[in-house]
């Protein structure tokens, strides 16, 4: 499996709140990178939907403006979660994310091999725009 992400990821399991212009939702992160988050949730949001994610790191809460980049379903078609790409991140939030990531080991490809069993039409994430393969 070839890694297509532009940024390395680290594991992060914290509850988050998401909001769109019409509603709000809850979820739990699975991983984070300087480019975005994977959020486990049962609510499908269309790719391209703008969301605000409230994320707590090191005892401080940050409001991150994101876009839904992809979604992931299991082999039965049940939604597992969504990948969101950061659109607007304050300098303080970016510094907190970088500091958090520097304390953790990056996820290795072996940690995500389970995605290999997901049908190709349900597999995420696609490369981010401008990301090299």
FENRA-V633884 format. One record per backbone hydrogen bond with DSSP energy under -0.5 kcal/mol. NH is the residue of the N-H (numbers start at 1). CO is the residue of the C=O. E is the energy in kcal/mol with one decimal. If there is no record, write none. Layout:
# FENRA-V633884
nh->[NH/NH]
co->[CO/CO]
e->[E/E]
This chain:
# FENRA-V633884
nh->[10/12/14/16/17/18/19/20/25/27/28/29/30/31/32/33/37/38/39/39/40/40/41/44/48/49/51/52/53/53/54/54/55/55/57/57/60/62/64/64/65/66/66/67/68/69/70/72/73/74/77/80/81/82/83/84/84/85/86/87/88/94/95/96/97/98/99/100/101/102/103/103/104/107/111/112/113/115/116/117/118/122/123/123/131]
co->[32/30/12/27/54/25/52/23/18/16/40/14/38/38/10/36/84/31/37/82/28/38/80/42/68/46/66/19/51/64/17/52/53/62/55/60/57/55/53/62/88/51/64/85/49/83/83/81/122/78/74/72/72/39/70/37/82/67/35/65/65/90/91/92/93/94/95/96/97/98/99/100/101/9/108/109/110/112/113/114/115/119/119/120/128]
e->[-2.3/-1.7/-0.6/-2.5/-1.3/-2.6/-1.9/-3.0/-3.1/-2.0/-1.9/-2.7/-2.5/-0.9/-2.3/-2.5/-2.0/-2.0/-0.5/-3.1/-3.5/-0.5/-1.0/-0.6/-3.2/-2.2/-2.4/-2.8/-0.5/-2.7/-2.9/-0.5/-0.7/-2.8/-0.5/-2.8/-2.0/-3.2/-2.9/-0.6/-2.0/-3.1/-0.6/-2.1/-2.6/-3.0/-1.4/-2.6/-1.1/-2.8/-2.2/-3.6/-1.6/-2.5/-2.7/-2.9/-0.5/-2.8/-2.7/-3.5/-1.9/-2.8/-2.4/-2.1/-2.6/-2.8/-2.5/-2.4/-2.8/-2.3/-0.8/-1.0/-1.3/-3.1/-1.5/-1.7/-1.0/-1.8/-2.2/-1.5/-1.7/-2.4/-0.7/-0.7/-2.4]
